[in-house]
Amino acid sequence: MSDVDTGLVMSGDPGDVLTSAGRKAGVPTAEAALIRDGTNVIYQLAGGVVARVGPPGSQLVAARQIQASRWLADVGIPVVRAVDDIDQPTVVGNRPVTWWVQLPVHRHASPAELGAVLGHLHALEVPESPSFPVVDPFEGLRESIDGGTVLPEDDRAWLRDLASRLHREYSALVPGLPRCVIHGDAWQGNVVVPRAGGTPVLLDLDHIGIGLREWDLVSLAVDYTDFARITDSDYQAFVDAYGGYDMTAWHGYRTLATIKELRWTAFVLGKAKTSTEAAQQVQHRVACLRGEIEPPWWWSAF
């Protein structure tokens, strides 16, 4: 790497990382337009290419996204496509950049469309290659709680106790349950449908792995039972499209639902040090989890 590239990496600016990665990969980046500034910083480039600049140290995750995209396409799951003629990911310092084929104008999937895609995904044979990791619903959770010093220690201690209880309950549920390839972050925004018509497409492969099918089903189920974001008919359409399995009737549902809600709370807790709105929202979410506010709840999106 040149001295110029080293300086770009040390700046930490994702735009600089993109510039350096584009030079290494032979991808023009001069007309890059920011799409989203999140965990991954996403840019639209000329020529129908989308670049994702991953966070520091996420090279293995980025490589797994590329492997997953190509494997899913090979087994017949419509999925966001990695650009084929580039060796991926392109690593600049300790940040990976991946290059994707831009999707046509699209909308979020309906509950039924999401259910159908998950049904097809979960029916796949677990591959020997590529090798996907086991999905751990508790990954990083304790660290997020410990670092959330905007909350009073009493609240953080309560969240730690809740996480420990849920971990015990989850560990008791897992033995004997079948595992399959799961998306890991399955919600309507991670399956999109071209507005001109066509097949739903699976996106955002950061968390793909081997795990319980219920972990993919719980997000929409929680939207239905605890937030009333989904109508009765839409939830039933989701269940029917998936194949008839309603996880809200499963004895382990409440455990997985609360794990998901705790993760959503921890995510906002991570933003609360620099956002007054996030700090207020996380206090509201903790009050909900502690039973001080009855569902259906209203949680602001972040």
Contacts in CASP RR format, 6 or more apart in sequence:
PFRMAT RR
TARGET T0000
AUTHOR 0000-0000-0000
METHOD contacts of the structure
MODEL  1
MSDVDTGLVMSGDPGDVLTSAGRKAGVPTAEAALIRDGTNVIYQLAGGVV
ARVGPPGSQLVAARQIQASRWLADVGIPVVRAVDDIDQPTVVGNRPVTWW
VQLPVHRHASPAELGAVLGHLHALEVPESPSFPVVDPFEGLRESIDGGTV
LPEDDRAWLRDLASRLHREYSALVPGLPRCVIHGDAWQGNVVVPRAGGTP
VLLDLDHIGIGLREWDLVSLAVDYTDFARITDSDYQAFVDAYGGYDMTAW
HGYRTLATIKELRWTAFVLGKAKTSTEAAQQVQHRVACLRGEIEPPWWWS
AF
1 9 0 8 1.000
1 20 0 8 1.000
1 92 0 8 1.000
1 93 0 8 1.000
5 20 0 8 1.000
5 23 0 8 1.000
5 92 0 8 1.000
7 16 0 8 1.000
8 16 0 8 1.000
8 17 0 8 1.000
8 19 0 8 1.000
8 20 0 8 1.000
8 92 0 8 1.000
9 16 0 8 1.000
9 17 0 8 1.000
9 20 0 8 1.000
9 92 0 8 1.000
9 93 0 8 1.000
9 94 0 8 1.000
9 95 0 8 1.000
12 95 0 8 1.000
14 37 0 8 1.000
14 41 0 8 1.000
14 53 0 8 1.000
14 54 0 8 1.000
14 95 0 8 1.000
15 32 0 8 1.000
15 41 0 8 1.000
15 43 0 8 1.000
15 53 0 8 1.000
17 53 0 8 1.000
17 92 0 8 1.000
17 93 0 8 1.000
17 95 0 8 1.000
17 97 0 8 1.000
18 29 0 8 1.000
18 32 0 8 1.000
18 41 0 8 1.000
18 43 0 8 1.000
18 51 0 8 1.000
18 53 0 8 1.000
18 97 0 8 1.000
19 29 0 8 1.000
20 92 0 8 1.000
21 27 0 8 1.000
21 29 0 8 1.000
21 51 0 8 1.000
21 53 0 8 1.000
21 90 0 8 1.000
21 91 0 8 1.000
21 92 0 8 1.000
21 97 0 8 1.000
22 28 0 8 1.000
22 29 0 8 1.000
22 51 0 8 1.000
22 90 0 8 1.000
22 97 0 8 1.000
24 90 0 8 1.000
24 92 0 8 1.000
25 86 0 8 1.000
25 87 0 8 1.000
25 90 0 8 1.000
25 97 0 8 1.000
25 99 0 8 1.000
26 86 0 8 1.000
27 45 0 8 1.000
27 49 0 8 1.000
27 51 0 8 1.000
27 86 0 8 1.000
27 99 0 8 1.000
28 45 0 8 1.000
28 46 0 8 1.000
29 43 0 8 1.000
29 45 0 8 1.000
29 51 0 8 1.000
30 46 0 8 1.000
31 45 0 8 1.000
31 46 0 8 1.000
32 43 0 8 1.000
32 44 0 8 1.000
32 45 0 8 1.000
32 51 0 8 1.000
33 43 0 8 1.000
33 44 0 8 1.000
34 41 0 8 1.000
34 42 0 8 1.000
34 43 0 8 1.000
35 42 0 8 1.000
35 43 0 8 1.000
35 44 0 8 1.000
35 50 0 8 1.000
36 42 0 8 1.000
39 54 0 8 1.000
39 55 0 8 1.000
39 206 0 8 1.000
40 52 0 8 1.000
40 53 0 8 1.000
40 54 0 8 1.000
40 55 0 8 1.000
40 206 0 8 1.000
41 52 0 8 1.000
41 53 0 8 1.000
41 54 0 8 1.000
42 50 0 8 1.000
42 51 0 8 1.000
42 52 0 8 1.000
42 53 0 8 1.000
43 50 0 8 1.000
43 51 0 8 1.000
43 53 0 8 1.000
44 50 0 8 1.000
44 102 0 8 1.000
45 51 0 8 1.000
47 102 0 8 1.000
48 101 0 8 1.000
48 102 0 8 1.000
49 83 0 8 1.000
49 99 0 8 1.000
49 100 0 8 1.000
49 101 0 8 1.000
49 102 0 8 1.000
50 99 0 8 1.000
50 100 0 8 1.000
50 101 0 8 1.000
50 102 0 8 1.000
50 103 0 8 1.000
51 97 0 8 1.000
51 98 0 8 1.000
51 99 0 8 1.000
51 100 0 8 1.000
52 62 0 8 1.000
52 97 0 8 1.000
52 98 0 8 1.000
52 100 0 8 1.000
53 95 0 8 1.000
53 96 0 8 1.000
53 97 0 8 1.000
54 61 0 8 1.000
54 62 0 8 1.000
54 95 0 8 1.000
54 96 0 8 1.000
54 97 0 8 1.000
54 98 0 8 1.000
55 95 0 8 1.000
56 94 0 8 1.000
56 95 0 8 1.000
57 94 0 8 1.000
57 95 0 8 1.000
57 96 0 8 1.000
58 95 0 8 1.000
58 96 0 8 1.000
59 89 0 8 1.000
59 91 0 8 1.000
59 94 0 8 1.000
59 96 0 8 1.000
61 96 0 8 1.000
61 206 0 8 1.000
62 88 0 8 1.000
62 89 0 8 1.000
62 96 0 8 1.000
62 97 0 8 1.000
62 98 0 8 1.000
63 88 0 8 1.000
63 89 0 8 1.000
63 96 0 8 1.000
64 130 0 8 1.000
64 132 0 8 1.000
64 133 0 8 1.000
64 205 0 8 1.000
64 208 0 8 1.000
65 82 0 8 1.000
65 98 0 8 1.000
65 205 0 8 1.000
65 206 0 8 1.000
65 208 0 8 1.000
66 82 0 8 1.000
66 88 0 8 1.000
66 89 0 8 1.000
66 98 0 8 1.000
67 130 0 8 1.000
68 79 0 8 1.000
68 130 0 8 1.000
68 132 0 8 1.000
68 205 0 8 1.000
68 208 0 8 1.000
69 79 0 8 1.000
69 80 0 8 1.000
69 81 0 8 1.000
69 82 0 8 1.000
69 205 0 8 1.000
70 82 0 8 1.000
71 127 0 8 1.000
71 130 0 8 1.000
72 79 0 8 1.000
72 121 0 8 1.000
72 202 0 8 1.000
72 205 0 8 1.000
73 79 0 8 1.000
73 81 0 8 1.000
75 124 0 8 1.000
77 117 0 8 1.000
77 120 0 8 1.000
77 121 0 8 1.000
77 124 0 8 1.000
77 202 0 8 1.000
78 199 0 8 1.000
78 200 0 8 1.000
78 201 0 8 1.000
78 202 0 8 1.000
79 201 0 8 1.000
79 202 0 8 1.000
79 203 0 8 1.000
79 205 0 8 1.000
80 100 0 8 1.000
80 101 0 8 1.000
80 103 0 8 1.000
80 201 0 8 1.000
80 202 0 8 1.000
80 203 0 8 1.000
80 204 0 8 1.000
80 205 0 8 1.000
81 100 0 8 1.000
81 101 0 8 1.000
82 88 0 8 1.000
82 98 0 8 1.000
82 99 0 8 1.000
82 100 0 8 1.000
82 101 0 8 1.000
83 99 0 8 1.000
83 100 0 8 1.000
83 101 0 8 1.000
86 99 0 8 1.000
88 98 0 8 1.000
88 99 0 8 1.000
89 96 0 8 1.000
89 97 0 8 1.000
89 98 0 8 1.000
90 96 0 8 1.000
90 97 0 8 1.000
90 98 0 8 1.000
90 99 0 8 1.000
91 97 0 8 1.000
103 192 0 8 1.000
103 194 0 8 1.000
103 201 0 8 1.000
103 203 0 8 1.000
104 194 0 8 1.000
104 195 0 8 1.000
104 196 0 8 1.000
105 194 0 8 1.000
105 195 0 8 1.000
105 196 0 8 1.000
106 192 0 8 1.000
106 193 0 8 1.000
106 194 0 8 1.000
106 195 0 8 1.000
106 201 0 8 1.000
107 192 0 8 1.000
107 193 0 8 1.000
107 195 0 8 1.000
108 188 0 8 1.000
108 189 0 8 1.000
108 191 0 8 1.000
108 192 0 8 1.000
108 193 0 8 1.000
109 117 0 8 1.000
109 188 0 8 1.000
109 189 0 8 1.000
109 191 0 8 1.000
109 192 0 8 1.000
109 193 0 8 1.000
109 200 0 8 1.000
110 188 0 8 1.000
110 193 0 8 1.000
110 234 0 8 1.000
110 237 0 8 1.000
111 188 0 8 1.000
111 220 0 8 1.000
111 230 0 8 1.000
111 234 0 8 1.000
111 235 0 8 1.000
111 237 0 8 1.000
111 238 0 8 1.000
111 241 0 8 1.000
112 234 0 8 1.000
112 237 0 8 1.000
112 238 0 8 1.000
112 240 0 8 1.000
112 241 0 8 1.000
113 191 0 8 1.000
113 193 0 8 1.000
113 200 0 8 1.000
113 241 0 8 1.000
114 186 0 8 1.000
114 187 0 8 1.000
114 188 0 8 1.000
114 191 0 8 1.000
114 200 0 8 1.000
114 220 0 8 1.000
114 238 0 8 1.000
114 241 0 8 1.000
115 220 0 8 1.000
115 238 0 8 1.000
115 241 0 8 1.000
115 242 0 8 1.000
116 200 0 8 1.000
116 241 0 8 1.000
116 242 0 8 1.000
117 191 0 8 1.000
117 200 0 8 1.000
117 202 0 8 1.000
118 183 0 8 1.000
118 186 0 8 1.000
118 213 0 8 1.000
118 216 0 8 1.000
118 217 0 8 1.000
118 242 0 8 1.000
119 241 0 8 1.000
119 242 0 8 1.000
119 243 0 8 1.000
121 180 0 8 1.000
121 181 0 8 1.000
121 182 0 8 1.000
121 183 0 8 1.000
121 202 0 8 1.000
121 216 0 8 1.000
122 180 0 8 1.000
122 181 0 8 1.000
122 182 0 8 1.000
122 213 0 8 1.000
122 216 0 8 1.000
123 180 0 8 1.000
124 180 0 8 1.000
124 181 0 8 1.000
126 132 0 8 1.000
126 179 0 8 1.000
126 180 0 8 1.000
126 181 0 8 1.000
126 210 0 8 1.000
127 181 0 8 1.000
132 181 0 8 1.000
132 208 0 8 1.000
132 209 0 8 1.000
132 210 0 8 1.000
133 209 0 8 1.000
133 210 0 8 1.000
134 179 0 8 1.000
134 209 0 8 1.000
134 210 0 8 1.000
134 211 0 8 1.000
135 182 0 8 1.000
135 184 0 8 1.000
135 207 0 8 1.000
135 209 0 8 1.000
135 210 0 8 1.000
135 211 0 8 1.000
135 215 0 8 1.000
137 170 0 8 1.000
137 215 0 8 1.000
137 256 0 8 1.000
137 259 0 8 1.000
137 260 0 8 1.000
137 263 0 8 1.000
138 163 0 8 1.000
138 166 0 8 1.000
138 167 0 8 1.000
138 170 0 8 1.000
138 259 0 8 1.000
141 163 0 8 1.000
141 262 0 8 1.000
141 263 0 8 1.000
141 266 0 8 1.000
142 160 0 8 1.000
142 163 0 8 1.000
144 266 0 8 1.000
144 267 0 8 1.000
144 269 0 8 1.000
144 270 0 8 1.000
145 156 0 8 1.000
145 159 0 8 1.000
145 160 0 8 1.000
145 163 0 8 1.000
145 266 0 8 1.000
145 269 0 8 1.000
146 156 0 8 1.000
146 160 0 8 1.000
147 269 0 8 1.000
147 270 0 8 1.000
148 156 0 8 1.000
148 269 0 8 1.000
148 270 0 8 1.000
148 272 0 8 1.000
148 273 0 8 1.000
149 156 0 8 1.000
149 273 0 8 1.000
150 269 0 8 1.000
150 272 0 8 1.000
150 273 0 8 1.000
150 279 0 8 1.000
150 282 0 8 1.000
151 159 0 8 1.000
151 269 0 8 1.000
151 272 0 8 1.000
151 282 0 8 1.000
151 283 0 8 1.000
151 286 0 8 1.000
155 283 0 8 1.000
155 286 0 8 1.000
158 286 0 8 1.000
158 290 0 8 1.000
159 262 0 8 1.000
159 265 0 8 1.000
159 266 0 8 1.000
159 286 0 8 1.000
159 289 0 8 1.000
162 258 0 8 1.000
162 262 0 8 1.000
162 289 0 8 1.000
163 262 0 8 1.000
166 255 0 8 1.000
166 258 0 8 1.000
166 259 0 8 1.000
166 262 0 8 1.000
169 252 0 8 1.000
169 255 0 8 1.000
170 255 0 8 1.000
170 256 0 8 1.000
170 259 0 8 1.000
173 252 0 8 1.000
173 255 0 8 1.000
174 212 0 8 1.000
177 212 0 8 1.000
178 212 0 8 1.000
178 213 0 8 1.000
179 210 0 8 1.000
179 211 0 8 1.000
179 212 0 8 1.000
180 210 0 8 1.000
180 211 0 8 1.000
180 213 0 8 1.000
181 208 0 8 1.000
181 209 0 8 1.000
181 210 0 8 1.000
182 208 0 8 1.000
182 209 0 8 1.000
182 210 0 8 1.000
182 211 0 8 1.000
182 212 0 8 1.000
182 213 0 8 1.000
182 215 0 8 1.000
182 216 0 8 1.000
183 190 0 8 1.000
183 202 0 8 1.000
183 205 0 8 1.000
183 207 0 8 1.000
183 208 0 8 1.000
183 216 0 8 1.000
184 207 0 8 1.000
184 208 0 8 1.000
184 209 0 8 1.000
184 215 0 8 1.000
184 216 0 8 1.000
185 204 0 8 1.000
185 206 0 8 1.000
185 207 0 8 1.000
185 219 0 8 1.000
186 216 0 8 1.000
186 217 0 8 1.000
186 219 0 8 1.000
186 220 0 8 1.000
187 219 0 8 1.000
187 220 0 8 1.000
188 220 0 8 1.000
189 203 0 8 1.000
190 202 0 8 1.000
190 203 0 8 1.000
190 204 0 8 1.000
191 200 0 8 1.000
191 201 0 8 1.000
191 202 0 8 1.000
191 203 0 8 1.000
192 200 0 8 1.000
192 201 0 8 1.000
192 203 0 8 1.000
193 199 0 8 1.000
193 200 0 8 1.000
193 201 0 8 1.000
194 201 0 8 1.000
212 256 0 8 1.000
213 245 0 8 1.000
214 247 0 8 1.000
214 250 0 8 1.000
214 252 0 8 1.000
214 253 0 8 1.000
214 256 0 8 1.000
215 256 0 8 1.000
217 242 0 8 1.000
217 245 0 8 1.000
217 247 0 8 1.000
218 247 0 8 1.000
218 253 0 8 1.000
218 256 0 8 1.000
218 257 0 8 1.000
218 259 0 8 1.000
218 260 0 8 1.000
219 260 0 8 1.000
220 230 0 8 1.000
220 235 0 8 1.000
220 238 0 8 1.000
221 235 0 8 1.000
221 247 0 8 1.000
221 248 0 8 1.000
221 253 0 8 1.000
221 257 0 8 1.000
222 257 0 8 1.000
222 260 0 8 1.000
222 261 0 8 1.000
223 229 0 8 1.000
223 230 0 8 1.000
224 230 0 8 1.000
224 235 0 8 1.000
224 248 0 8 1.000
225 248 0 8 1.000
225 257 0 8 1.000
225 295 0 8 1.000
226 257 0 8 1.000
226 261 0 8 1.000
226 295 0 8 1.000
226 296 0 8 1.000
226 297 0 8 1.000
227 295 0 8 1.000
227 296 0 8 1.000
227 297 0 8 1.000
227 298 0 8 1.000
227 299 0 8 1.000
228 295 0 8 1.000
228 296 0 8 1.000
230 238 0 8 1.000
239 245 0 8 1.000
239 246 0 8 1.000
247 253 0 8 1.000
247 256 0 8 1.000
258 289 0 8 1.000
261 285 0 8 1.000
261 288 0 8 1.000
261 289 0 8 1.000
262 289 0 8 1.000
264 285 0 8 1.000
264 299 0 8 1.000
265 282 0 8 1.000
265 285 0 8 1.000
265 286 0 8 1.000
265 289 0 8 1.000
267 302 0 8 1.000
268 278 0 8 1.000
268 281 0 8 1.000
268 282 0 8 1.000
268 285 0 8 1.000
268 302 0 8 1.000
269 278 0 8 1.000
269 282 0 8 1.000
270 278 0 8 1.000
271 278 0 8 1.000
271 302 0 8 1.000
272 278 0 8 1.000
272 279 0 8 1.000
272 281 0 8 1.000
272 282 0 8 1.000
273 279 0 8 1.000
277 300 0 8 1.000
278 302 0 8 1.000
281 299 0 8 1.000
281 300 0 8 1.000
281 302 0 8 1.000
284 293 0 8 1.000
284 299 0 8 1.000
285 299 0 8 1.000
287 293 0 8 1.000
288 295 0 8 1.000
288 297 0 8 1.000
288 299 0 8 1.000
END
